[in-house]
Amino acid sequence: MAILAEELSAELLVIGNILKPAQLFHIEQFFEKRKFKIKVWDRVDLILKIFSEHAISPESKLQIELASIKHM
């Protein structure tokens, strides 16, 4: 996975499972040690990003923010 991400010069790696914050941190650290800057998202991060782009009302924005905090 790491080799493929580097070969493709990927800026974002989306993992199709739900990861713990420590797991996301360690994956990002792995890439940083190899001097490769890449964002790592899990499935929940991707869903939250999609919803946040489409949120219009203040209530929906707060709900997304709350969900993001719970996911941390």
Long-range contacts (C-beta under 8 A, 24 or more apart in sequence): 2-30, 2-31, 2-34, 5-31, 5-36, 5-38, 6-34, 6-36, 10-38, 11-37, 11-38, 11-39, 12-38, 12-39, 12-40, 12-41, 13-38, 13-39, 13-40, 13-41, 14-41, 14-42, 14-43, 14-45, 14-46, 15-40, 15-41, 15-42, 15-43, 16-43, 17-42, 17-43, 18-42, 18-43, 18-44, 21-72, 44-71, 45-71
